[in-house]
């Protein structure tokens, strides 16, 4: 989702964008990475591949391969060709206290996913001098066909089911990938390498999030607030993944829109695509 929206937004801003599939460049293989980067000569490389939280809990070595080892592989090649490296991390690095977490708060590694992502951040900074690490919020966006497009999935579910259920005890910052892409381009222009939280403003429980999506689509499907135990998971994800975008503010950049406004804007684009 992020790669798709980043390509769209960057192209509209006049950047020449090259997207590579896994078949074209396996980021865990230094030889393939080197061959592609030598062929394209990029000034900036954005590392977007990742695997799921529960998959990392079940098979942690896959998480370390994709999120940690591969980060080092790509970052070293960026250092070699003097390219900027952008590592996409996660909001799931903190604990259960209900508050906004800044870039300066200590991490709490509750999941194997979080551990692999934090180590990937460290590998990126170690291997490439010109590194940005971006921690986004609960991301949605891209096309309607993306499997992790939470907003469109809930729309389809609301059309199909008589009632939705959603957790009222898990909090985060719903974040549109198109807004992350636009803010990332602003950050890149500043040349202030480092760690940045990048989310739409505000916080929401999963219940708040789902209820707002349903309402934004103009549907009357009821949403029931339940405990997260109704959705058992292998990974013990944090209760709170809400981020404060402190370093973006320190750069002097404007904050992103409130999450509700971003959802309304994205829902409007979906309705236009499906002819509503």
Secondary structure as the mmCIF struct_conf table of DSSP 4:
data_model
#
loop_
_struct_conf.conf_type_id
_struct_conf.id
_struct_conf.beg_label_comp_id
_struct_conf.beg_label_asym_id
_struct_conf.beg_label_seq_id
_struct_conf.end_label_comp_id
_struct_conf.end_label_asym_id
_struct_conf.end_label_seq_id
HELX_RH_AL_P HELX_RH_AL_P1 UNK A 2 UNK A 12
TURN_TY1_P TURN_TY1_P1 UNK A 13 UNK A 14
TURN_TY1_P TURN_TY1_P2 UNK A 22 UNK A 24
TURN_TY1_P TURN_TY1_P3 UNK A 27 UNK A 28
HELX_RH_AL_P HELX_RH_AL_P2 UNK A 30 UNK A 40
BEND BEND1 UNK A 43 UNK A 43
STRN STRN1 UNK A 44 UNK A 47
HELX_RH_AL_P HELX_RH_AL_P3 UNK A 53 UNK A 58
HELX_RH_AL_P HELX_RH_AL_P4 UNK A 60 UNK A 63
HELX_RH_PI_P HELX_RH_PI_P1 UNK A 64 UNK A 69
HELX_RH_AL_P HELX_RH_AL_P5 UNK A 70 UNK A 81
TURN_TY1_P TURN_TY1_P4 UNK A 82 UNK A 82
STRN STRN2 UNK A 84 UNK A 88
BEND BEND2 UNK A 91 UNK A 91
BEND BEND3 UNK A 93 UNK A 94
BEND BEND4 UNK A 96 UNK A 99
STRN STRN3 UNK A 101 UNK A 101
TURN_TY1_P TURN_TY1_P5 UNK A 103 UNK A 104
BEND BEND5 UNK A 105 UNK A 105
HELX_LH_PP_P HELX_LH_PP_P1 UNK A 106 UNK A 107
BEND BEND6 UNK A 111 UNK A 111
HELX_RH_AL_P HELX_RH_AL_P6 UNK A 112 UNK A 127
BEND BEND7 UNK A 129 UNK A 130
STRN STRN4 UNK A 131 UNK A 136
STRN STRN5 UNK A 138 UNK A 140
BEND BEND8 UNK A 142 UNK A 142
TURN_TY1_P TURN_TY1_P6 UNK A 144 UNK A 145
TURN_TY1_P TURN_TY1_P7 UNK A 147 UNK A 148
HELX_RH_AL_P HELX_RH_AL_P7 UNK A 150 UNK A 160
BEND BEND9 UNK A 162 UNK A 162
STRN STRN6 UNK A 163 UNK A 167
BEND BEND10 UNK A 168 UNK A 169
STRN STRN7 UNK A 171 UNK A 172
STRN STRN8 UNK A 174 UNK A 176
HELX_RH_AL_P HELX_RH_AL_P8 UNK A 177 UNK A 190
TURN_TY1_P TURN_TY1_P8 UNK A 191 UNK A 191
STRN STRN9 UNK A 194 UNK A 198
STRN STRN10 UNK A 201 UNK A 201
BEND BEND11 UNK A 202 UNK A 202
STRN STRN11 UNK A 204 UNK A 205
HELX_RH_AL_P HELX_RH_AL_P9 UNK A 206 UNK A 216
TURN_TY1_P TURN_TY1_P9 UNK A 217 UNK A 218
STRN STRN12 UNK A 222 UNK A 226
HELX_RH_3T_P HELX_RH_3T_P1 UNK A 228 UNK A 230
BEND BEND12 UNK A 231 UNK A 231
BEND BEND13 UNK A 234 UNK A 235
BEND BEND14 UNK A 239 UNK A 239
STRN STRN13 UNK A 240 UNK A 241
STRN STRN14 UNK A 243 UNK A 243
HELX_RH_AL_P HELX_RH_AL_P10 UNK A 246 UNK A 250
TURN_TY1_P TURN_TY1_P10 UNK A 251 UNK A 252
HELX_LH_PP_P HELX_LH_PP_P2 UNK A 253 UNK A 257
STRN STRN15 UNK A 258 UNK A 258
HELX_RH_AL_P HELX_RH_AL_P11 UNK A 259 UNK A 274
TURN_TY1_P TURN_TY1_P11 UNK A 275 UNK A 275
#
